[in-house]
Amino acid sequence: MPWHQTVIRLKPRSRGFHLVTDEVVRALPELARLRVGLAHFFLQHTSASLSINENADPDVRADFDRWLERAVPENAPYFVHTAEGPDDMPAHVKSGVMGVSVSVPIRDGRLALGTWQGLYLGEHRDEGGSRTVVVTLFGE
């Protein structure tokens, strides 16, 4: 299987950072067939983010959320794009800061994440809804 691509629809989540590693891996049975390779994850949204960080202590996810809320506050007087509500433009900025794609090596049919690493969905809207991730696998 040199190339495989699939679309994963993540369940809706509240604002904040959420570990989605298990949800994503469950949707990728093809992963088990790869001895070595690369998985690329691309989030198809401009008001959410995708990143890799601490998977054990939920305080880390809460700290990320608190830091971003302080760095990019709602109702800032310099935001012009406000038609979709006070959380819209800050969500776009947060998405741009955190990013929407990550690549992870594949080793022996598994994502080769470090011991304390997990895939985060950053939901930056109050009502973001379900989010879509395009996953591209390459390997042997």
C-alpha positions in Angstrom: 0.0 0.0 0.0 2.1 2.9 -1.2 -0.6 5.6 -0.7 -3.9 5.7 1.1 -6.1 8.7 1.8 -9.2 8.9 4.0 -11.4 11.6 5.5 -12.2 11.3 9.2 -15.2 13.2 10.7 -14.4 14.0 14.3 -17.3 14.3 16.8 -18.2 17.9 17.8 -16.4 19.2 20.9 -16.6 22.2 23.2 -14.1 25.0 23.0 -10.7 23.9 24.3 -8.0 21.4 23.5 -9.0 17.7 23.1 -7.0 14.6 22.7 -8.2 12.9 19.5 -5.4 10.3 19.0 -7.6 7.3 19.8 -10.5 8.5 17.7 -8.2 9.0 14.7 -6.4 5.7 15.0 -9.7 3.8 15.3 -10.7 5.3 11.9 -7.4 4.1 10.3 -7.4 0.3 10.1 -5.0 0.7 7.1 -2.3 1.9 9.5 -1.8 -1.7 10.8 -0.5 -2.8 7.4 2.4 -0.4 7.3 5.8 -1.4 8.7 7.3 2.0 8.0 5.8 5.2 6.6 4.4 8.6 7.2 0.9 9.8 8.2 -0.1 13.3 7.3 -3.1 14.9 9.1 -4.7 18.0 7.6 -7.7 19.7 9.4 -10.0 21.3 6.8 -11.0 24.2 9.0 -9.9 27.8 9.7 -11.3 28.2 13.2 -9.8 25.0 14.8 -6.3 23.6 15.0 -4.3 20.4 15.0 -1.1 19.8 17.0 0.9 17.3 19.0 1.7 17.7 22.6 1.4 16.2 26.2 -1.1 13.3 26.3 -1.0 12.5 30.0 -1.8 15.6 32.1 -5.1 17.4 31.1 -3.7 20.6 32.8 -1.5 21.0 29.8 -4.5 21.2 27.4 -6.2 23.6 29.8 -3.0 25.8 30.0 -2.9 26.0 26.2 -6.5 27.1 26.2 -5.9 29.8 28.9 -2.8 31.0 27.2 -4.5 31.4 23.8 -7.5 33.1 25.4 -5.2 35.7 26.9 -3.0 36.1 23.8 -6.0 36.4 21.4 -9.0 37.8 23.4 -12.5 38.0 22.1 -14.0 41.5 21.6 -10.6 43.1 20.9 -11.2 46.5 19.4 -8.8 45.9 16.6 -10.8 43.0 15.0 -12.8 44.0 12.0 -14.1 40.5 11.0 -16.9 40.2 13.5 -19.9 39.2 11.4 -20.0 35.6 12.8 -19.7 36.5 16.4 -17.0 37.5 18.9 -15.3 34.1 18.9 -14.9 34.0 15.1 -11.8 36.2 14.3 -10.0 35.0 17.5 -10.6 31.5 16.3 -9.0 32.2 13.0 -5.9 33.7 14.6 -5.6 30.8 17.0 -5.8 28.3 14.1 -3.1 30.2 12.3 -0.9 30.3 15.4 -1.3 26.6 16.3 -1.6 25.2 12.7 -3.8 22.8 10.9 -1.5 20.0 9.9 1.0 17.5 11.4 3.0 14.6 10.1 3.8 11.6 12.2 6.1 8.7 11.3 4.6 5.2 11.2 6.6 2.3 12.7 5.3 -1.3 12.9 1.7 -0.4 12.1 1.4 2.4 14.7 1.9 6.1 14.9 5.4 6.6 16.2 4.4 9.2 18.7 6.6 9.7 21.8 5.6 8.3 25.2 3.9 11.5 26.3 2.6 12.7 22.9 -0.9 12.9 21.6 -2.8 14.5 18.7 -4.8 17.6 19.8 -7.8 19.1 18.2 -7.9 22.8 19.3 -11.6 23.8 19.1 -11.5 27.6 19.0 -15.3 28.3 18.5 -18.1 28.0 21.0 -20.1 26.0 18.5 -17.6 24.7 16.0 -19.5 21.5 15.2 -17.8 18.3 13.9 -14.4 18.7 12.3 -13.0 17.0 9.2 -9.4 15.6 9.0 -7.9 14.4 5.7 -5.4 11.7 6.5 -2.8 10.6 3.9 -0.7 7.5 4.6 2.4 6.5 2.7 4.6 3.5 3.4 5.3 -0.1 3.0 
